[in-house]
Amino acid sequence: MATNSRTWFYNEPERRPYYIEERVNHTLWAMRFSNIYMDCVSAEPPFRMEGKWNNIALTMEWIPNTYLRLTASEENKTLVTGFSQMLQMPPLFSYVDENGTFVVEWWRTEEGQKRLQEVQGKPNYTRLKTYKK
């Protein structure tokens, strides 16, 4: 199946876990994340998937054409770069939350700036980094 982020991020996917898994995993594999598999745990917005890549636990959450939040058990530049290429845009920001989890967020709407201010206001969030468009 030829698929890309347009079939599940820029447009809302069918609300069936198997179809979401098929589209997202094929997109990731096409981006050379060959040893990744994500399971759909929520087939309603915000969509949510969980998986592992190179022993890094991952969670993806998104609302189509609005935002995608990737959480990882450790920071990894390859993940940020690969997801940015997959979504065809740089992330808005990344940080480490109070649990030590690395979080990176991509936003397509102005709500991203409000979210950035919210993150900036939380002293338990560290290593905040913003990205240039």
N, CA, C and O atoms as CSV, one atom per row, in Angstrom:
chain,resi,resn,atom,element,x,y,z
A,1,MET,N,N,0.842,-1.176,0.000
A,1,MET,CA,C,0.000,0.000,0.000
A,1,MET,C,C,0.889,1.242,0.000
A,1,MET,O,O,1.775,1.382,0.844
A,2,ALA,N,N,0.647,2.131,-0.944
A,2,ALA,CA,C,1.373,3.393,-0.971
A,2,ALA,C,C,0.626,4.375,-0.078
A,2,ALA,O,O,-0.531,4.709,-0.334
A,3,THR,N,N,1.290,4.825,0.954
A,3,THR,CA,C,0.643,5.736,1.886
A,3,THR,C,C,1.654,6.751,2.383
A,3,THR,O,O,2.862,6.521,2.335
A,4,ASN,N,N,1.148,7.867,2.858
A,4,ASN,CA,C,1.987,8.886,3.458
A,4,ASN,C,C,1.162,9.608,4.510
A,4,ASN,O,O,0.014,9.241,4.760
A,5,SER,N,N,1.731,10.623,5.121
A,5,SER,CA,C,1.044,11.310,6.214
A,5,SER,C,C,-0.242,12.006,5.767
A,5,SER,O,O,-1.075,12.354,6.604
A,6,ARG,N,N,-0.412,12.211,4.481
A,6,ARG,CA,C,-1.660,12.823,4.004
A,6,ARG,C,C,-2.860,11.906,4.248
A,6,ARG,O,O,-3.986,12.388,4.367
A,7,THR,N,N,-2.636,10.604,4.324
A,7,THR,CA,C,-3.746,9.659,4.490
A,7,THR,C,C,-4.186,9.502,5.936
A,7,THR,O,O,-5.210,8.870,6.196
A,8,TRP,N,N,-3.443,10.059,6.879
A,8,TRP,CA,C,-3.844,9.899,8.287
A,8,TRP,C,C,-3.589,11.136,9.148
A,8,TRP,O,O,-4.203,11.268,10.207
A,9,PHE,N,N,-2.714,12.039,8.736
A,9,PHE,CA,C,-2.487,13.257,9.514
A,9,PHE,C,C,-3.148,14.475,8.874
A,9,PHE,O,O,-3.845,15.227,9.555
A,10,TYR,N,N,-2.940,14.673,7.592
A,10,TYR,CA,C,-3.506,15.846,6.931
A,10,TYR,C,C,-4.979,15.657,6.585
A,10,TYR,O,O,-5.692,16.629,6.337
A,11,ASN,N,N,-5.433,14.410,6.568
A,11,ASN,CA,C,-6.842,14.064,6.401
A,11,ASN,C,C,-7.190,13.060,7.485
A,11,ASN,O,O,-6.343,12.265,7.893
A,12,GLU,N,N,-8.417,13.091,7.949
A,12,GLU,CA,C,-8.802,12.169,9.019
A,12,GLU,C,C,-8.923,10.748,8.471
A,12,GLU,O,O,-9.607,10.520,7.473
A,13,PRO,N,N,-8.256,9.791,9.126
A,13,PRO,CA,C,-8.355,8.401,8.672
A,13,PRO,C,C,-9.688,7.778,9.092
A,13,PRO,O,O,-10.396,8.317,9.942
A,14,GLU,N,N,-10.019,6.632,8.480
A,14,GLU,CA,C,-11.183,5.885,8.926
A,14,GLU,C,C,-10.977,5.549,10.392
A,14,GLU,O,O,-9.844,5.322,10.817
A,15,ARG,N,N,-12.015,5.512,11.148
A,15,ARG,CA,C,-11.894,5.255,12.584
A,15,ARG,C,C,-11.917,3.768,12.875
A,15,ARG,O,O,-12.723,3.277,13.666
A,16,ARG,N,N,-11.009,3.065,12.212
A,16,ARG,CA,C,-10.851,1.630,12.414
A,16,ARG,C,C,-9.384,1.366,12.747
A,16,ARG,O,O,-8.507,1.688,11.945
A,17,PRO,N,N,-9.104,0.788,13.912
A,17,PRO,CA,C,-7.712,0.600,14.352
A,17,PRO,C,C,-6.808,-0.065,13.314
A,17,PRO,O,O,-5.677,0.377,13.113
A,18,TYR,N,N,-7.284,-1.108,12.659
A,18,TYR,CA,C,-6.446,-1.799,11.681
A,18,TYR,C,C,-6.025,-0.861,10.552
A,18,TYR,O,O,-4.856,-0.849,10.167
A,19,TYR,N,N,-6.954,-0.083,10.021
A,19,TYR,CA,C,-6.628,0.837,8.929
A,19,TYR,C,C,-5.645,1.913,9.383
A,19,TYR,O,O,-4.725,2.273,8.647
A,20,ILE,N,N,-5.844,2.421,10.593
A,20,ILE,CA,C,-4.920,3.429,11.113
A,20,ILE,C,C,-3.528,2.827,11.262
A,20,ILE,O,O,-2.541,3.435,10.847
A,21,GLU,N,N,-3.443,1.629,11.856
A,21,GLU,CA,C,-2.146,0.961,12.009
A,21,GLU,C,C,-1.488,0.737,10.655
A,21,GLU,O,O,-0.290,0.976,10.498
A,22,GLU,N,N,-2.261,0.282,9.682
A,22,GLU,CA,C,-1.710,0.009,8.361
A,22,GLU,C,C,-1.140,1.276,7.728
A,22,GLU,O,O,-0.026,1.259,7.205
A,23,ARG,N,N,-1.888,2.362,7.770
A,23,ARG,CA,C,-1.433,3.605,7.149
A,23,ARG,C,C,-0.209,4.189,7.863
A,23,ARG,O,O,0.778,4.546,7.220
A,24,VAL,N,N,-0.278,4.284,9.187
A,24,VAL,CA,C,0.831,4.884,9.937
A,24,VAL,C,C,2.088,4.024,9.830
A,24,VAL,O,O,3.166,4.548,9.550
A,25,ASN,N,N,1.968,2.721,10.048
A,25,ASN,CA,C,3.152,1.849,9.985
A,25,ASN,C,C,3.774,1.848,8.599
A,25,ASN,O,O,4.999,1.883,8.481
A,26,HIS,N,N,2.967,1.808,7.548
A,26,HIS,CA,C,3.533,1.851,6.197
A,26,HIS,C,C,4.238,3.179,5.933
A,26,HIS,O,O,5.269,3.219,5.261
A,27,THR,N,N,3.681,4.256,6.460
A,27,THR,CA,C,4.338,5.559,6.306
A,27,THR,C,C,5.679,5.565,7.031
A,27,THR,O,O,6.677,6.037,6.486
A,28,LEU,N,N,5.709,5.046,8.249
A,28,LEU,CA,C,6.965,4.982,9.003
A,28,LEU,C,C,7.988,4.087,8.305
A,28,LEU,O,O,9.166,4.436,8.227
A,29,TRP,N,N,7.553,2.957,7.808
A,29,TRP,CA,C,8.475,2.056,7.111
A,29,TRP,C,C,9.028,2.714,5.852
A,29,TRP,O,O,10.199,2.530,5.519
A,30,ALA,N,N,8.197,3.478,5.153
A,30,ALA,CA,C,8.665,4.187,3.957
A,30,ALA,C,C,9.697,5.259,4.320
A,30,ALA,O,O,10.537,5.628,3.500
A,31,MET,N,N,9.622,5.755,5.565
A,31,MET,CA,C,10.592,6.747,6.037
A,31,MET,C,C,11.835,6.073,6.628
A,31,MET,O,O,12.644,6.727,7.287
A,32,ARG,N,N,11.981,4.784,6.395
A,32,ARG,CA,C,13.134,3.969,6.802
A,32,ARG,C,C,13.180,3.654,8.291
A,32,ARG,O,O,14.246,3.349,8.825
A,33,PHE,N,N,12.047,3.722,8.961
A,33,PHE,CA,C,11.938,3.211,10.323
A,33,PHE,C,C,11.490,1.756,10.212
A,33,PHE,O,O,10.367,1.409,10.578
A,34,SER,N,N,12.381,0.919,9.702
A,34,SER,CA,C,11.997,-0.450,9.338
A,34,SER,C,C,11.653,-1.338,10.531
A,34,SER,O,O,10.864,-2.270,10.378
A,35,ASN,N,N,12.198,-1.092,11.676
A,35,ASN,CA,C,11.957,-1.978,12.815
A,35,ASN,C,C,11.014,-1.347,13.837
A,35,ASN,O,O,11.198,-1.500,15.045
A,36,ILE,N,N,10.012,-0.643,13.339
A,36,ILE,CA,C,9.026,-0.012,14.216
A,36,ILE,C,C,7.668,-0.634,13.927
A,36,ILE,O,O,7.362,-0.986,12.787
A,37,TYR,N,N,6.862,-0.765,14.967
A,37,TYR,CA,C,5.468,-1.151,14.780
A,37,TYR,C,C,4.662,-0.424,15.845
A,37,TYR,O,O,4.958,-0.513,17.037
A,38,MET,N,N,3.657,0.284,15.405
A,38,MET,CA,C,2.804,1.050,16.301
A,38,MET,C,C,1.422,0.409,16.347
A,38,MET,O,O,0.850,0.080,15.307
A,39,ASP,N,N,0.888,0.232,17.555
A,39,ASP,CA,C,-0.465,-0.288,17.760
A,39,ASP,C,C,-1.414,0.870,18.015
A,39,ASP,O,O,-1.090,1.791,18.764
A,40,CYS,N,N,-2.571,0.825,17.402
A,40,CYS,CA,C,-3.585,1.855,17.623
A,40,CYS,C,C,-4.316,1.547,18.930
A,40,CYS,O,O,-4.899,0.473,19.081
A,41,VAL,N,N,-4.283,2.485,19.865
A,41,VAL,CA,C,-4.982,2.306,21.143
A,41,VAL,C,C,-6.188,3.238,21.251
A,41,VAL,O,O,-6.989,3.094,22.175
A,42,SER,N,N,-6.336,4.192,20.324
A,42,SER,CA,C,-7.522,5.036,20.257
A,42,SER,C,C,-7.783,5.389,18.797
A,42,SER,O,O,-6.968,6.042,18.144
A,43,ALA,N,N,-8.928,4.948,18.301
A,43,ALA,CA,C,-9.296,5.201,16.902
A,43,ALA,C,C,-10.258,6.372,16.779
A,43,ALA,O,O,-10.986,6.478,15.792
A,44,GLU,N,N,-10.266,7.250,17.775
A,44,GLU,CA,C,-11.071,8.462,17.787
A,44,GLU,C,C,-10.135,9.634,18.085
A,44,GLU,O,O,-9.159,9.468,18.817
A,45,PRO,N,N,-10.414,10.805,17.533
A,45,PRO,CA,C,-9.570,11.957,17.860
A,45,PRO,C,C,-9.611,12.294,19.345
A,45,PRO,O,O,-10.703,12.298,19.914
A,46,PRO,N,N,-8.521,12.571,19.993
A,46,PRO,CA,C,-7.177,12.448,19.426
A,46,PRO,C,C,-6.790,10.978,19.259
A,46,PRO,O,O,-6.906,10.174,20.184
A,47,PHE,N,N,-6.329,10.660,18.060
A,47,PHE,CA,C,-5.863,9.307,17.768
A,47,PHE,C,C,-4.620,9.046,18.597
A,47,PHE,O,O,-3.851,9.963,18.886
A,48,ARG,N,N,-4.424,7.784,18.982
A,48,ARG,CA,C,-3.274,7.456,19.832
A,48,ARG,C,C,-2.724,6.092,19.423
A,48,ARG,O,O,-3.463,5.129,19.220
A,49,MET,N,N,-1.391,6.051,19.311
A,49,MET,CA,C,-0.701,4.805,18.986
A,49,MET,C,C,0.486,4.640,19.924
A,49,MET,O,O,1.080,5.619,20.377
A,50,GLU,N,N,0.818,3.387,20.207
A,50,GLU,CA,C,1.955,3.077,21.064
A,50,GLU,C,C,2.811,2.007,20.390
A,50,GLU,O,O,2.304,1.144,19.674
A,51,GLY,N,N,4.118,2.082,20.634
A,51,GLY,CA,C,5.016,1.097,20.057
A,51,GLY,C,C,6.427,1.261,20.578
A,51,GLY,O,O,6.678,1.969,21.554
A,52,LYS,N,N,7.345,0.585,19.896
A,52,LYS,CA,C,8.766,0.657,20.254
A,52,LYS,C,C,9.591,0.773,18.989
A,52,LYS,O,O,9.232,0.258,17.930
A,53,TRP,N,N,10.705,1.464,19.135
A,53,TRP,CA,C,11.684,1.569,18.058
A,53,TRP,C,C,13.059,1.555,18.708
A,53,TRP,O,O,13.367,2.421,19.527
A,54,ASN,N,N,13.882,0.588,18.353
A,54,ASN,CA,C,15.232,0.459,18.920
A,54,ASN,C,C,15.219,0.551,20.445
A,54,ASN,O,O,16.030,1.267,21.033
A,55,ASN,N,N,14.306,-0.167,21.079
A,55,ASN,CA,C,14.151,-0.190,22.543
A,55,ASN,C,C,13.732,1.142,23.143
A,55,ASN,O,O,13.865,1.344,24.350
A,56,ILE,N,N,13.233,2.045,22.326
A,56,ILE,CA,C,12.689,3.319,22.797
A,56,ILE,C,C,11.169,3.203,22.751
A,56,ILE,O,O,10.588,2.990,21.687
A,57,ALA,N,N,10.530,3.343,23.906
A,57,ALA,CA,C,9.067,3.311,23.951
A,57,ALA,C,C,8.520,4.604,23.357
A,57,ALA,O,O,8.994,5.693,23.683
A,58,LEU,N,N,7.523,4.481,22.486
A,58,LEU,CA,C,6.958,5.633,21.784
A,58,LEU,C,C,5.448,5.693,21.949
A,58,LEU,O,O,4.774,4.667,22.040
A,59,THR,N,N,4.939,6.899,21.986
A,59,THR,CA,C,3.503,7.146,21.922
A,59,THR,C,C,3.283,8.306,20.967
A,59,THR,O,O,3.952,9.335,21.059
A,60,MET,N,N,2.344,8.133,20.053
A,60,MET,CA,C,1.941,9.196,19.133
A,60,MET,C,C,0.501,9.562,19.458
A,60,MET,O,O,-0.343,8.689,19.663
A,61,GLU,N,N,0.230,10.853,19.503
A,61,GLU,CA,C,-1.139,11.331,19.677
A,61,GLU,C,C,-1.335,12.452,18.686
A,61,GLU,O,O,-0.467,13.314,18.548
A,62,TRP,N,N,-2.468,12.458,17.987
A,62,TRP,CA,C,-2.698,13.537,17.034
A,62,TRP,C,C,-4.182,13.769,16.786
A,62,TRP,O,O,-5.028,12.887,16.939
A,63,ILE,N,N,-4.440,14.999,16.398
A,63,ILE,CA,C,-5.721,15.388,15.827
A,63,ILE,C,C,-5.387,15.797,14.400
A,63,ILE,O,O,-4.562,16.686,14.189
A,64,PRO,N,N,-6.020,15.156,13.412
A,64,PRO,CA,C,-5.662,15.427,12.023
A,64,PRO,C,C,-5.645,16.911,11.682
A,64,PRO,O,O,-6.533,17.680,12.049
A,65,ASN,N,N,-4.605,17.265,10.973
A,65,ASN,CA,C,-4.378,18.613,10.453
A,65,ASN,C,C,-4.297,19.678,11.551
A,65,ASN,O,O,-4.454,20.868,11.278
A,66,THR,N,N,-4.050,19.246,12.791
A,66,THR,CA,C,-3.938,20.187,13.906
A,66,THR,C,C,-2.602,20.026,14.612
A,66,THR,O,O,-1.784,20.946,14.594
A,67,TYR,N,N,-2.365,18.877,15.235
A,67,TYR,CA,C,-1.100,18.647,15.929
A,67,TYR,C,C,-0.764,17.166,15.968
A,67,TYR,O,O,-1.631,16.311,15.793
A,68,LEU,N,N,0.506,16.881,16.200
A,68,LEU,CA,C,0.987,15.536,16.497
A,68,LEU,C,C,1.983,15.674,17.638
A,68,LEU,O,O,2.915,16.476,17.576
A,69,ARG,N,N,1.773,14.882,18.676
A,69,ARG,CA,C,2.674,14.861,19.834
A,69,ARG,C,C,3.312,13.476,19.895
A,69,ARG,O,O,2.619,12.460,19.951
A,70,LEU,N,N,4.631,13.455,19.883
A,70,LEU,CA,C,5.390,12.212,19.994
A,70,LEU,C,C,6.088,12.207,21.343
A,70,LEU,O,O,6.820,13.142,21.667
A,71,THR,N,N,5.869,11.162,22.130
A,71,THR,CA,C,6.598,11.012,23.387
A,71,THR,C,C,7.494,9.792,23.254
A,71,THR,O,O,7.120,8.784,22.653
A,72,ALA,N,N,8.675,9.906,23.824
A,72,ALA,CA,C,9.659,8.835,23.726
A,72,ALA,C,C,10.364,8.670,25.067
A,72,ALA,O,O,10.547,9.634,25.810
A,73,SER,N,N,10.753,7.444,25.363
A,73,SER,CA,C,11.419,7.172,26.634
A,73,SER,C,C,12.806,7.799,26.707
A,73,SER,O,O,13.392,7.891,27.786
A,74,GLU,N,N,13.329,8.228,25.569
A,74,GLU,CA,C,14.602,8.959,25.543
A,74,GLU,C,C,14.647,9.847,24.311
A,74,GLU,O,O,13.978,9.580,23.313
A,75,GLU,N,N,15.437,10.900,24.390
A,75,GLU,CA,C,15.577,11.813,23.255
A,75,GLU,C,C,16.374,11.135,22.157
A,75,GLU,O,O,17.356,10.443,22.424
A,76,ASN,N,N,15.938,11.340,20.910
A,76,ASN,CA,C,16.628,10.750,19.781
A,76,ASN,C,C,16.449,11.668,18.573
A,76,ASN,O,O,15.328,11.889,18.115
A,77,LYS,N,N,17.547,12.196,18.067
A,77,LYS,CA,C,17.502,13.136,16.945
A,77,LYS,C,C,16.939,12.488,15.683
A,77,LYS,O,O,16.248,13.147,14.906
A,78,THR,N,N,17.228,11.208,15.473
A,78,THR,CA,C,16.727,10.513,14.286
A,78,THR,C,C,15.204,10.477,14.273
A,78,THR,O,O,14.591,10.625,13.216
A,79,LEU,N,N,14.592,10.283,15.434
A,79,LEU,CA,C,13.128,10.299,15.516
A,79,LEU,C,C,12.577,11.669,15.126
A,79,LEU,O,O,11.644,11.766,14.328
A,80,VAL,N,N,13.152,12.711,15.685
A,80,VAL,CA,C,12.669,14.066,15.400
A,80,VAL,C,C,12.825,14.374,13.910
A,80,VAL,O,O,11.899,14.888,13.282
A,81,THR,N,N,13.973,14.068,13.355
A,81,THR,CA,C,14.226,14.330,11.934
A,81,THR,C,C,13.298,13.501,11.052
A,81,THR,O,O,12.710,14.028,10.108
A,82,GLY,N,N,13.162,12.220,11.347
A,82,GLY,CA,C,12.321,11.342,10.543
A,82,GLY,C,C,10.855,11.735,10.584
A,82,GLY,O,O,10.188,11.755,9.549
A,83,PHE,N,N,10.347,12.047,11.770
A,83,PHE,CA,C,8.947,12.464,11.876
A,83,PHE,C,C,8.741,13.810,11.187
A,83,PHE,O,O,7.694,14.034,10.580
A,84,SER,N,N,9.712,14.699,11.270
A,84,SER,CA,C,9.613,15.991,10.584
A,84,SER,C,C,9.539,15.792,9.078
A,84,SER,O,O,8.741,16.445,8.405
A,85,GLN,N,N,10.352,14.910,8.551
A,85,GLN,CA,C,10.313,14.619,7.117
A,85,GLN,C,C,8.988,13.970,6.739
A,85,GLN,O,O,8.413,14.284,5.697
A,86,MET,N,N,8.506,13.073,7.581
A,86,MET,CA,C,7.258,12.379,7.321
A,86,MET,C,C,6.094,13.378,7.278
A,86,MET,O,O,5.232,13.292,6.403
A,87,LEU,N,N,6.072,14.326,8.224
A,87,LEU,CA,C,5.005,15.322,8.292
A,87,LEU,C,C,5.250,16.517,7.379
A,87,LEU,O,O,4.367,17.356,7.203
A,88,GLN,N,N,6.428,16.598,6.807
A,88,GLN,CA,C,6.833,17.671,5.906
A,88,GLN,C,C,6.773,19.043,6.577
A,88,GLN,O,O,6.390,20.043,5.969
A,89,MET,N,N,7.169,19.054,7.863
A,89,MET,CA,C,7.279,20.315,8.604
A,89,MET,C,C,8.124,20.072,9.847
A,89,MET,O,O,8.159,18.959,10.370
A,90,PRO,N,N,8.807,21.116,10.321
A,90,PRO,CA,C,9.594,20.959,11.546
A,90,PRO,C,C,8.675,20.978,12.764
A,90,PRO,O,O,7.557,21.488,12.692
A,91,PRO,N,N,9.142,20.425,13.878
A,91,PRO,CA,C,8.333,20.528,15.095
A,91,PRO,C,C,8.309,21.971,15.571
A,91,PRO,O,O,9.171,22.771,15.206
A,92,LEU,N,N,7.321,22.294,16.383
A,92,LEU,CA,C,7.260,23.629,16.977
A,92,LEU,C,C,8.181,23.689,18.189
A,92,LEU,O,O,8.893,24.675,18.380
A,93,PHE,N,N,8.172,22.628,19.017
A,93,PHE,CA,C,9.025,22.593,20.200
A,93,PHE,C,C,9.148,21.178,20.737
A,93,PHE,O,O,8.397,20.277,20.364
A,94,SER,N,N,10.134,21.011,21.639
A,94,SER,CA,C,10.317,19.751,22.362
A,94,SER,C,C,10.714,20.089,23.790
A,94,SER,O,O,11.167,21.198,24.075
A,95,TYR,N,N,10.541,19.127,24.682
A,95,TYR,CA,C,10.867,19.313,26.099
A,95,TYR,C,C,10.932,17.950,26.772
A,95,TYR,O,O,10.593,16.927,26.177
A,96,VAL,N,N,11.373,17.957,28.016
A,96,VAL,CA,C,11.361,16.761,28.853
A,96,VAL,C,C,10.360,17.033,29.964
A,96,VAL,O,O,10.470,18.033,30.674
A,97,ASP,N,N,9.380,16.140,30.114
A,97,ASP,CA,C,8.336,16.366,31.117
A,97,ASP,C,C,8.779,15.923,32.507
A,97,ASP,O,O,9.906,15.464,32.692
A,98,GLU,N,N,7.881,16.064,33.481
A,98,GLU,CA,C,8.213,15.763,34.875
A,98,GLU,C,C,8.555,14.296,35.113
A,98,GLU,O,O,9.148,13.970,36.141
A,99,ASN,N,N,8.197,13.405,34.193
A,99,ASN,CA,C,8.520,11.981,34.319
A,99,ASN,C,C,9.822,11.610,33.617
A,99,ASN,O,O,10.214,10.443,33.606
A,100,GLY,N,N,10.494,12.602,33.031
A,100,GLY,CA,C,11.724,12.333,32.304
A,100,GLY,C,C,11.486,11.852,30.877
A,100,GLY,O,O,12.408,11.364,30.224
A,101,THR,N,N,10.259,11.987,30.394
A,101,THR,CA,C,9.900,11.562,29.045
A,101,THR,C,C,10.164,12.696,28.061
A,101,THR,O,O,9.804,13.846,28.316
A,102,PHE,N,N,10.791,12.367,26.942
A,102,PHE,CA,C,11.041,13.341,25.887
A,102,PHE,C,C,9.760,13.511,25.072
A,102,PHE,O,O,9.146,12.530,24.653
A,103,VAL,N,N,9.366,14.756,24.854
A,103,VAL,CA,C,8.139,15.067,24.116
A,103,VAL,C,C,8.475,16.058,23.016
A,103,VAL,O,O,9.173,17.046,23.247
A,104,VAL,N,N,7.975,15.790,21.819
A,104,VAL,CA,C,8.143,16.729,20.711
A,104,VAL,C,C,6.775,16.929,20.073
A,104,VAL,O,O,6.016,15.976,19.896
A,105,GLU,N,N,6.461,18.200,19.723
A,105,GLU,CA,C,5.135,18.528,19.205
A,105,GLU,C,C,5.226,19.295,17.890
A,105,GLU,O,O,5.995,20.246,17.749
A,106,TRP,N,N,4.415,18.850,16.935
A,106,TRP,CA,C,4.255,19.517,15.643
A,106,TRP,C,C,2.866,20.123,15.626
A,106,TRP,O,O,1.896,19.443,15.962
A,107,TRP,N,N,2.747,21.383,15.243
A,107,TRP,CA,C,1.456,22.074,15.200
A,107,TRP,C,C,1.236,22.709,13.839
A,107,TRP,O,O,2.159,23.275,13.253
A,108,ARG,N,N,0.004,22.613,13.334
A,108,ARG,CA,C,-0.383,23.240,12.069
A,108,ARG,C,C,-1.252,24.464,12.298
A,108,ARG,O,O,-1.565,25.183,11.349
A,109,THR,N,N,-1.649,24.717,13.542
A,109,THR,CA,C,-2.568,25.817,13.822
A,109,THR,C,C,-1.934,26.793,14.810
A,109,THR,O,O,-0.889,26.515,15.398
A,110,GLU,N,N,-2.577,27.918,14.976
A,110,GLU,CA,C,-2.111,28.927,15.926
A,110,GLU,C,C,-2.224,28.448,17.373
A,110,GLU,O,O,-1.599,29.022,18.265
A,111,GLU,N,N,-2.999,27.423,17.607
A,111,GLU,CA,C,-3.116,26.856,18.945
A,111,GLU,C,C,-1.755,26.376,19.450
A,111,GLU,O,O,-1.549,26.255,20.658
A,112,GLY,N,N,-0.837,26.107,18.542
A,112,GLY,CA,C,0.504,25.681,18.920
A,112,GLY,C,C,1.216,26.714,19.776
A,112,GLY,O,O,1.947,26.360,20.701
A,113,GLN,N,N,1.006,27.993,19.475
A,113,GLN,CA,C,1.635,29.052,20.267
A,113,GLN,C,C,1.070,29.078,21.686
A,113,GLN,O,O,1.806,29.323,22.641
A,114,LYS,N,N,-0.223,28.828,21.830
A,114,LYS,CA,C,-0.828,28.745,23.165
A,114,LYS,C,C,-0.268,27.551,23.924
A,114,LYS,O,O,0.005,27.630,25.122
A,115,ARG,N,N,-0.104,26.451,23.213
A,115,ARG,CA,C,0.459,25.252,23.846
A,115,ARG,C,C,1.899,25.508,24.268
A,115,ARG,O,O,2.307,25.078,25.347
A,116,LEU,N,N,2.669,26.197,23.446
A,116,LEU,CA,C,4.047,26.531,23.793
A,116,LEU,C,C,4.078,27.376,25.062
A,116,LEU,O,O,4.897,27.123,25.946
A,117,GLN,N,N,3.212,28.364,25.170
A,117,GLN,CA,C,3.158,29.199,26.380
A,117,GLN,C,C,2.783,28.362,27.602
A,117,GLN,O,O,3.305,28.579,28.695
A,118,GLU,N,N,1.882,27.412,27.410
A,118,GLU,CA,C,1.490,26.523,28.508
A,118,GLU,C,C,2.688,25.703,28.996
A,118,GLU,O,O,2.905,25.563,30.199
A,119,VAL,N,N,3.455,25.169,28.058
A,119,VAL,CA,C,4.645,24.377,28.404
A,119,VAL,C,C,5.691,25.256,29.079
A,119,VAL,O,O,6.320,24.841,30.052
A,120,GLN,N,N,5.876,26.471,28.563
A,120,GLN,CA,C,6.855,27.392,29.157
A,120,GLN,C,C,6.494,27.730,30.598
A,120,GLN,O,O,7.378,28.033,31.399
A,121,GLY,N,N,5.212,27.684,30.938
A,121,GLY,CA,C,4.767,28.025,32.281
A,121,GLY,C,C,4.847,26.887,33.285
A,121,GLY,O,O,4.466,27.059,34.443
A,122,LYS,N,N,5.330,25.741,32.865
A,122,LYS,CA,C,5.421,24.599,33.774
A,122,LYS,C,C,6.874,24.375,34.177
A,122,LYS,O,O,7.674,23.921,33.359
A,123,PRO,N,N,7.229,24.686,35.428
A,123,PRO,CA,C,8.627,24.554,35.856
A,123,PRO,C,C,9.127,23.107,35.882
A,123,PRO,O,O,10.336,22.875,35.880
A,124,ASN,N,N,8.218,22.139,35.906
A,124,ASN,CA,C,8.636,20.729,35.903
A,124,ASN,C,C,9.069,20.260,34.518
A,124,ASN,O,O,9.672,19.195,34.384
A,125,TYR,N,N,8.763,21.053,33.484
A,125,TYR,CA,C,9.189,20.717,32.131
A,125,TYR,C,C,10.551,21.351,31.906
A,125,TYR,O,O,10.729,22.547,32.139
A,126,THR,N,N,11.504,20.562,31.458
A,126,THR,CA,C,12.881,21.053,31.291
A,126,THR,C,C,13.327,20.886,29.841
A,126,THR,O,O,12.649,20.261,29.025
A,127,ARG,N,N,14.475,21.460,29.554
A,127,ARG,CA,C,15.132,21.351,28.252
A,127,ARG,C,C,14.208,21.727,27.082
A,127,ARG,O,O,14.208,21.071,26.040
A,128,LEU,N,N,13.425,22.791,27.276
A,128,LEU,CA,C,12.531,23.275,26.233
A,128,LEU,C,C,13.357,23.775,25.048
A,128,LEU,O,O,14.293,24.560,25.209
A,129,LYS,N,N,13.000,23.316,23.889
A,129,LYS,CA,C,13.692,23.741,22.666
A,129,LYS,C,C,12.636,24.078,21.626
A,129,LYS,O,O,11.716,23.294,21.392
A,130,THR,N,N,12.767,25.245,21.002
A,130,THR,CA,C,11.885,25.610,19.895
A,130,THR,C,C,12.651,25.408,18.586
A,130,THR,O,O,13.880,25.464,18.551
A,131,TYR,N,N,11.901,25.176,17.523
A,131,TYR,CA,C,12.486,24.886,16.213
A,131,TYR,C,C,12.058,25.974,15.239
A,131,TYR,O,O,10.957,26.516,15.340
A,132,LYS,N,N,12.932,26.284,14.305
A,132,LYS,CA,C,12.627,27.293,13.293
A,132,LYS,C,C,11.952,26.646,12.102
A,132,LYS,O,O,12.233,25.505,11.734
A,133,LYS,N,N,11.051,27.414,11.513
A,133,LYS,CA,C,10.341,26.930,10.307
A,133,LYS,C,C,11.184,27.145,9.087
A,133,LYS,O,O,10.766,26.806,7.980
